[in-house]
Amino acid sequence: MQAIAIENPGPDYRLVLKEQAQPEPAAGEILIKVAGAGLNHADLLQGKGHYPPPPGASDILGMEVSGTVAALGKDVKDFAAGDAVCALIPGGGYAEYAVAAAAACLKVPASLALVDAAAFPEALFTVWTNLFDSARLRPSERVLVHGGSSGIGVNAIQMLAARGHEVFTTAGSDEKCKACVALGAKRAINYKTEDFVAVIEAETGGKGVDVILDMVGGDYVQRNMAAAAMWGRIVNIAYQKGPKAEINFIPMLRKRLSLMATTLRNRRVKEKEVIRDALLTEVWPLVAAGKIKPVVEARLALGDAQKAHAIMAASGHIGKIILVP
């Protein structure tokens, strides 16, 4: 099969299309003929040599795919050959075929274009487990989502708005802010021209937001504490501005805040299955009804993976970038 290989891992890594062995599904796995592979910032980190795949996972980039079931491993009962699916995987997505744990797969509704379904797995799994499992988000609570125009952000805004939450978000341009509002955000804050702490204070009458989803880190850690409500919960899923900051923890003490951080890629299959099952019940009906739609910036051929990474690195995109074998 054709797949993307990383040459010269590091700052100047190269992504090259090469012939590689087609994977075989093990027990509990399915083989997917890939229709689309979603890009994530973790892919860029892996190319630079900073984020190796979990032990036993493919070293091919790509943590989410959509496509059709080509073969079934032993003991797989809920899927059949030819089913349209999308899947969260630990690696192997930038290829013509990829294996996935059946427990981390979702059947794609007929209302959704199969290629575009690749925009969902990583984002929806991430949003659900962080906001609803870790942060224990309750009905009617306010949420601040940083990076609202990112692949995670556009899905978080739609999911939260569809479930009746008041959503605030940050983005890096007026165009991105406009897109976030169109997706359901009450207020999108251009972080280059506005102070999100001041805007949140004004918009909430000084109460703050109950939950914050942050992939920025750096000085945002302190500023998130200022924007949080009493008993607020702050969840970090990445540190794009850096993992180090000088912090005054007094606001955390006074507001009784919870500060947490999680990752998804290295979790056990059983943990991912629990998240998948929650999505099937709580979120997938919203996808099927068109209340959560894929937001896709670009669809590029698999051989254009290097170009796709350059688009993502430039941070001008809104939504997902998808590779098409």
N, C-alpha and C positions, 0 to 999 in steps of 0.2 A: 504494500500500500504506500501511497504518498503521505508523508508527514513532515513537519517542520523540525529541524535539528538546530541546536544552538552551537554556533562555532565561536571560539574566542570569548568564552564567558567573562564578563567584566564590563567596564564602562563602554567599551566599543564592541559589544557582542553583535554577532550577525545571525540572522535567521534564514536558514537555507532549506529549500524543499528537497527532500531526499527519499529514496525508496527504503522503507523499513519493514520489519516483520509485522504482519497483522496479528494483533493480540487475540487470545482465546479466552472465552469467559470461564471463570472458575465456578465452583458451587455458589449459588446465590447471586450470580452476576448475569448480566445480559451484554451481548455485543450489539453496538449501535452503529449503523451506517450513518455517518454524520452528515446532517444537512446544514448545520450552523454551529460555530464555536464562539462563545462570548469571550471578549477580552476583559481582564481585570488588572489592576495595578500590581497585584502579586506576580503576574506574568513578567512585568518589567523588572521587578526585583529579582526574580529567578534568573532572568537573562543576564543580570549584572552580577550574579553569583551570590546574592544575599538571602535567597529564600529557597533552599532545596526542597524537593518533594518529600513527603513522609516515607519512611522505610517501606519498601515493597511497592510503592506507587511508580507509575511510568515517569520517566524523566522528560517526556515530551510535555511542552507547555499546554495549558488549557484546563480550566477547572469547571467548565459547564458546557454542555452540548445539547443539541436537539437532533432528532433524526428518527429513523425507523429501526425496529428490532430486527437484527439479522440472524441472531442465534441466541439460544438460551443455555445457561449453565444448569447444572444439576440442582434440583429442588426449587426452581423458580416456577411459581404457580399463577401469579397474578398478571402475567404478560404473555403475549403470543407473538410469533414471527409476523412482521408487518405492522405491528402497533406503532403509532406515532407517539414518541415520548420526548421528554427533556430530562436531564439528569445533572445532579451535582456530583462531580468526580474529583479525586485528589490530584489528577494529572492525566495527560494523554489526549486532550481535546483537539489540538491542532493537527488533525489527521483525518484520513478518509474513514477510519473505523476507530472506535474507542470502547472500552469496557467500563461498565458502571455497576455498582451494587444495585440490585433491584429495589432494595429498601430506600434508595435515594433517588428514585425515578418517579416521574409524574406523567400520566397520559395526557397528551396534548388535545384539547377540545377542537372540534371541527371548525369553530369560529376563529381560530388562531392560525396564522401562517406558520408553517412548521419551522422555517428558517428563523423567524423572529422569536420563536419560543426559546431560543438560546439566550435571550436577554433576561430570562427570569430566574433560573435556579440559584445561582450564587447570591443574587440580590434578595430574593424572597426568603431563602433560608436564613441569610444574615439578619435581615430586618426582623423577622419573626422571633428568632431565638434571643436576640439582644434586647428588643423592646418588650416582648411579652414574657419570655422566660426569665431573662436576667433582671430586667428593670421592673418587671411585674406591672406593666402599664394597665391602668384601670380605665373604665369607661369615663368619658368626658374630660380626661386629663389633657393638659397642653403638652406639646412636644416641640423641641427645637432639633432640626436635622441639619447638621453642617454638610456642605457639599451637595446641595439640593439638585444640581444639574448632573451629578455623577450617575453611574448605573445604579448604585444603591439608592442614591437620593431620589431619583425620579420614581422608583418603585415604592420607597418609603412614604413619600408624599401621597401617592395615589392610595396606597393601602390604608394609611391613617385617615385620610379624608373620607374614604368610603366607609370606614368604621365609625365616623362621627367625631373624630378628634380635631381640635384646633391645632394647625400645623404652622410653625414658623421655620424658615430655612435661610441659609446663607449661600451666596453664589458670587462669582467674580466679575459679572458684567450685568448691565441693564437688560440685555437680551436674555441672558440666562435667568435672571430674576423674573422676567415676564413669562418665560416658559414655565417656571415653577408655580407661579400663581395660576396659570392656565391648567395646571395639573391638580390644583386643589389647595395650595398653600394660602393661608390667610394673609401672610406678609412674607415677602422675600427680601432679604437684606443684602445689598451690594457691599461686601466686606471691604472693598477697596475705597469706598467713599462714605461708608456709614459705620458706626460703632454698634455691633449687634447687641451689646449689653444695654446701651442706652435705648435702643429701639424696643427691646423686649420689655424693659421697665415701663416705657411709655405705653406700649400696646396692651400690657397686662395690668395696668394700674398699680405697678410696683410689686405685684405678687410673684412674678417670675414664671418659669415653665417647670412642669413636674418631672419631665424626662428629657435628657439631651443625648443624642446619638452623634458621636464625634469621631472623625477619622483624621483630624488635623493635628492635635497634640500641641507640643510646644507651649507658647504663651496662652493658647486657648484653654489649657487646663485650669489656670487661675480665673480666666474670664468666664468660663462655664460656671464656676462656683458663684460668681456675681449674678449670673443670669438665672440661676436655679431658684425654684421656690422652696419654702420650708419642706423638709423631708424629700427633697428632690433626689433623683437618681441620674448619675452621669455614666454613660458607657462609652469607652474608647475601643474602637476596632482597628485603628491604625494611627500612626504618628508621622504624618507627611511633613510636618514642620519640625520634626525631631522628637526623640523620646525623652529628652532631658529639659527640665525647667526648674527654676527656683520658685517654690510654692509657699504661700502663707496659708496654713491650714485652719486658721481661726474661723473663716467663713464656713468651712465644712463643719466645724464644731457647733457654731451658733445656729446654723440652719439644719443640723442633724442630717447632713447629706450622705449619700452612698456613692462612692467612686469605684468603678469596676472596669475591667477590660477582659475581652474574650477573643478567641480565634475559633475558626470553624474547620479549617482544612485537615487538622490532625485528629479530629474527633473520631471515636469509634463508629462503625456502621450503625450499631444499635441506637446511638445518640442521634445520628442523622435521621434514622427511621422515625424516631419520635417527633422530630421537627417536621418531616415529610407528612406524617399523619395529621399533624395540626394544620399544616397548609391545606391538605385535602379537605378538611372540614371547614376551616375558617376563611381561607383566602382563595382557593382554586375556584369556588363558585363565583367569586367576584371577577376573576379572570375570564371565566366562561361567559359571564354576562356583559363583558366589555367595560366593566367599571375600573379595571386595572388593565392598561394597554401597554404593549411593548413600545418603548421610546428608543428608536434606533437612529444613530447619527450616520452610520455608514455600514455598508456591506461590501467587503472586499474579498477577492479570490484568496484561497489559502496561500498561494505563492507570494502574495503581497503582505505577508505577515510583518515584515520589517516596516513597511509603510504604515500599516495599522498601528504598530507600536509608536511610531513617530507622531501620529495623530493623537494618540492617547497621552504621550509625554508632553505635547504642546498644551494640553488642557483647555483647548478651545471647543471641545465637543459637548453636546448635550445628549445624555443617555448612553446607550451601549454602542460598541463597535463589534461587528460580527464578521468572522471569517467563514467563507463558503467554499468547501472542497469542490 
